[in-house]
Every structure is written in C-alpha cells, then in structure tokens.
Amino acid sequence: MSEEEPMTEQPLTDARAEQLTAACRSAVGDNCRSVTYFDATNYMQVYLRGDLEQDADLMSFIGHEWHDYKTTTDAYAGSELGSYRYSIRVFDNGFLVRVGVGDSGVFVTTDGLQLKDFESLVATISELLESWE
C-alpha cells in the first residue's frame, strides 16, 4: 500500500459495504467498534460505531496492516503450522482483528470478546470475502 491518499473510487460497492457491516455486526453485535476493508491500492471504512470519534489515522493503520499481512503470509507459507488465518492485536481499549483473503482484507476493531467470538467473526468475514472473489 502506498503512502498516498486513497483513490477516489471506492474499493467496495455500497451494497458490499452494507453486507460487510451487517456480517460483522451480526457476529459480534455492539462490541463492533469499526470495520475497514482494504486491498493493495485502496481502503474504505464501512462502519464506525456512533459513540466513537472519526479521528483514527486509517492510512497509517492500513499501511501497517497491509504490510504485516503480506509479511506474515509470506513468512509462514509452507509452515507445519498450516496456512495463516488471522491476527488479533490487543490494546488498552479494545482489539483489532485482521483477516485477509487473496489481495484484500478487513480489519475490525472491537471491545472485549471471547476467543469463540473472534473465531465466529473471522469465519463470517472469510466466507464473505471468498464469495466476492
């Protein structure tokens, strides 16, 4: 992902953005803080919970998440651990879950969840992204 501003064309149609939001909100309910879709050239925040400020540096987040996703999938390719599935990052005020399929991915920020909730969220996002390919 480049250091430039995102392209003006949205990477998802409104219908797909709504579908992604609904899928994430169904999986984790009100614990969902934000949902952002990204690919190699662009990104789009599709959901931000009403009680949160629109002040995150998404371009920086996306740059790190895209770079880390590519680095992680390349580093563990062929590992006895199997294929890379997702990452969970733990912060003082919540979690960030990154899921990727092919050249696209989603990161979701959440309040506290149980591991089974993350598994459900990841399965939901993965199935949706795979259906779009």
N, C-alpha and C positions, 0 to 999 in steps of 0.2 A: 504494500500500500504506500502510496506516495505521501509526501509531506504537504501536498497541495490541498486546497479546499475540495470538498466532494463535488462530483459532476452535478450539473443541474438536473439531469434526467434521473428520476428516482429508480433505484435498483429493483423495486417491487411495485406491482400494481396496487391500487388501493384495496382491491379485493384480497390479494395475497397478504397485504399488511394486516387487514382485519382478521384474516384467517389465522395468521401467526399470533396476533394478540389474543384472540379467543382461545387458541390452543394452550398458550402459556397460562392465561388466567384460569382456564378450566383445570389445569394440572396443579396449580399452587394457590389459587384464589387470591385473597387480598394480601398475601405475602409477596406477591409480584410487585416489584418496585419499578422496573423498566425492562423494555425489550428492544434490542437493537440488532438489525440484520446487517451483515457486511459481506462483501465479496472482494476480489482482488483490486477493484478500481473505485468502489463507492461504498457508502453505508447509509442507513436510514433508521432513525429511532422511530419505532412504530407505536410505542406505548410509554407513557410516563405517568405514574400514579399521581393523582391530584394533589396530594399533600407534599409533594417534592418540588424543589426548585429546578428549573431548566438551566443549571449552571455547570454541569459536568463538561469537561473538555473531551467531547466524544472523539474528535480527530486523534487525540493522543491515545485514548483508550483503544480505538480501532487499530491504530498503528502497532501498538504493543500486542493486542490480541491476535491480529493477522500474522505478525512476525512470529509470535510464540506458537501459534497453531502450526504454521509451516515447519518451524524448527522442531517442535515436538513430534509431529507426524513423521518427519524425515528421520529424526534421531532413533525412534523406536520401531521403525519399519523392519520387519523380519525378526523382531524380538520374540523370545519364548513367552513373553507376557501376552502376546496376541496384539491385535490391532488397537491403536489408540481410540478411545471413545469420547472422552470429555474431560474437562478440568473444572475444579471448584477452587475458587480463591476465597479465603476467609479474611474479613476486615472487621474493624471495631463495630461498624454499624450495619453489617449485612454481609451478603455473599455475592459472588459473581460466578455464574456457570457459563462456560463456553462450550458450544457444540459445533462441530463442523461436518459437512458432507461435501466432498468434491472441493470446488473452489469457492464455496460460500459457507457462511457460518452465522451463528446467532449468539449473542451474549445476553443473559438475563440476570438482572440484579434482584435479590430477594431479601426479605427479612429471614429470621431463623426458620430452618426446615430440618426435618429428619432425613437421613440418607435415602430412605424409600421414596420420599417426596422428590428428591433430586433425580432419582432413577426414573420416576414417572415423567418428570419434566423433560429429561433427556430423550426418553423413548418417544414422547409426543413430538418434540422438535425434529428428531432424526427422521421419523416417519414422514412428517410434513415436507422436510427438505428433499428427501428421496423421491417423494411423489412429484415434486416440481422439476426434477431433472429429466 
